[in-house]
Amino acid sequence: MTDKTDFKRTLDAYQAARGRFRVLDVPDTQYLMVDGHGDPNTAPAFTAAVETLYPVAYKLKFASKRDLGRDYVVPPLEGLWWAEDMASFTAARDKSRWDWTLMIMVPEWIDQDMFAAAVEEAGARNRPSRLDDTRLETLSEGRCVQTLHVGSFDDEAEVLARLHHEFVPGNGLRMAGRHHEIYLSDFRRVAPEKQRTILRQPVTIAAATSA
């Protein structure tokens, strides 16, 4: 019987503490990805993306266990979020202007051939509507700042404002990539006030200004 890896426990990138901003270096990571736009609460494409990613993720898990003898817990849903005006995430909180990429992490030993086979298998019956939009891609984030948020997504704005406008510039950094969320709780089943979400922001060293 093979051991089952739980990446939430074994990878440092899935560790975060409430009320603390932590700087860490995130290694290049493979993900299943589906892109979209608009309010996640009302955009049909958002629900369709979730309902597409999970079948493919589980097909890959089963193939890994069956063919490679390497079993693992399917990692949590994640999302990249951005907009032309980043105030849409803090002061304005205008969800209709958001772009997003939903993702599920895939172990590094999964290759494109296994992905293609999983997509084909997932589409054999009850084909997910966004299956043709799904891709396997490596995300390179590098240096990041992250924290754990406990509560509803709408209560993130204050935490993000402190991250963007206080911690990042206060530590000689600047934002360098897309806002990243890791949903440790299943938001379809957990009450909003109990949801646990890692909030991550890629950063780089701010350029020095001349006196």
Sequence and secondary structure as in RCSB ss.txt:
>XXXX:A:sequence
MTDKTDFKRTLDAYQAARGRFRVLDVPDTQYLMVDGHGDPNTAPAFTAAVETLYPVAYKLKFASKRDLGRDYVVP
PLEGLWWAEDMASFTAARDKSRWDWTLMIMVPEWIDQDMFAAAVEEAGARNRPSRLDDTRLETLSEGRCVQTLHV
GSFDDEAEVLARLHHEFVPGNGLRMAGRHHEIYLSDFRRVAPEKQRTILRQPVTIAAATSA
>XXXX:A:secstr
   EE HHHH GGG   BT  EEEEE  EEEEEEEEES TTT HHHHHHHHHHHHHHHHHHHHIIIIIS EE   
 EEEEEE SSGGGGTTS  GGG EEEEEEEE TT  HHHHHHHHHHHTSSS  TTGGG EEEEE  EEEEEEEEE
S GGGHHHHHHHIIIIIHHHTTEEE S EEEEESS TTTS GGG EEEEEEEEEE      
